């Protein structure tokens, strides 16, 4: 079984979450490629979307059997 626990910084008796790193700024070819991919849209039928959602929910339920999260 997999156990996931959130790590904290402790200042006195106060628990602080870890700081979030800055998001890098994309420039040049990376920025162009990112923008192009953001414009692309997948063409899925409603039946395909429903099937994908069903399969995802099944996978999540199976994963929940093997993962314990303690926060």
N, C-alpha and C positions, 0 to 999 in steps of 0.2 A: 504494500500500500504506500502511496506517495503522500507525504505530509508537507503542506506549504504553510509557512508562518511568515507573517509580515515582520520585517526588522525595523526597529525604532532606534533613534538617538535619544539618550536620556540626559536631561539637563535638570539637576536637582531631582525633584519628584515629578517633573513634567516630561511626558513622552512626546517626542517630536518625530514626525514622519521624515523620511529621507528627502533631501532636496531634489527637485526635478531638473534634469539637464536641459540646457537651451536647445531648441530645435535648430539644426543647421540651415543656413540660407543656401538655396540652390542657385547656381550661376552657370552660364555657358550652355554646353550641350546637355548637361543634366537637367537644367531648368526647361529647356526646349522639349526634351524627351518626357519629362514629368507632365508638362502642360498638354502635350499631344495625347498621352495616355489618359489624362483626366477627361478629355473630350470623347474618347471612345466609349461606346455604350454597347453592352451585350444585348443581343436580341434573343430573349428567352420567351417561350410561350407561357401562359398562366399555368398550364399543367406541369411544365418543367420547373417553374418556380415553386409550386406546391410540393412536388417530389423532392426538390432540393431542401426545402424547409423540413419536410418529414425526415429525411435522412440525417440532417443536422441535429434535429431534436433527439433522434435515436442515438446518435454518436455521443451527444452530451449526457444523456441518461446512462449510457454504458461507462463513460468516463467518470461520472459521479460515484459509481460503485467502487472505483479504485483510488479516488483522491479524497483526502480530508484536508480542509482548509481551516486553520485556526488563526484568528486575527486578534 
